[in-house]
């Protein structure tokens, strides 16, 4: 995903495009876990068990599990909960993050384009994150609501943004950011910290691309187009992802990464 192919889009009161600028690279040291027997902050499977991160690098898909998608919310798509590595808050350690990946069901319908969705403020514990409640995520991301009072229209996910992206053959990733996975149960998200939020957004894309490769058992295409999209807290993360993309993806490049 090179500089000429990445588009950063942060949504607050409208659609904003941001150029890519340099950012400090992150290293890939591992981070220790709480002592045996201690209560640990966990997500839902496969994010309820954190593997040893020694020797890992940012942007690696660790494991995944398919999540059932109700046809009333989204059709023609498969959804997966993914556990992947990303750069830590201190920009030196590797941490694990959970998230969702949604992609068209049929391989022939998929285009080499990814929308990295960065969620708004919904709570800072892992239990509040998109991967813990995919149904709510589908409803919130898909439906377009407008109007007030008796004229209010709640909108339908089947006629919403997410369905449109899937119909166009695009993959959508939704990061949890880093929300304390594997740390003491009281651990929470570090709110609106630019580098880790942007890195988690970008690394969710690499996890999605690796997932599609595993599903198809094929080599990934030579290049992908990437757009970041977010609102509120997610607008901040989307903009940071855009600023970081050029240098971060190069500094943490994996052998299997597309251009």
Secondary structure by P-SEA (a helix, b strand, c coil): cccccbbbbbbcccbbbbbbbbbbbbbbbbbbbccccccccccccccccccccccccccccccbbbbbbbccccccccccccccccccccccbbbbbbbbbbbbccccccccbbbbbbbccccccccccccccaaaaaaaacbbbbbcccccccccccccaaaaaaaabbbbbbbcccccccccccccccccccaaaaaaaaaaaaaaaaaaaaaaccccccbbbbbbbbccaaaaaaaaaaaacaaaaaaaccccccc
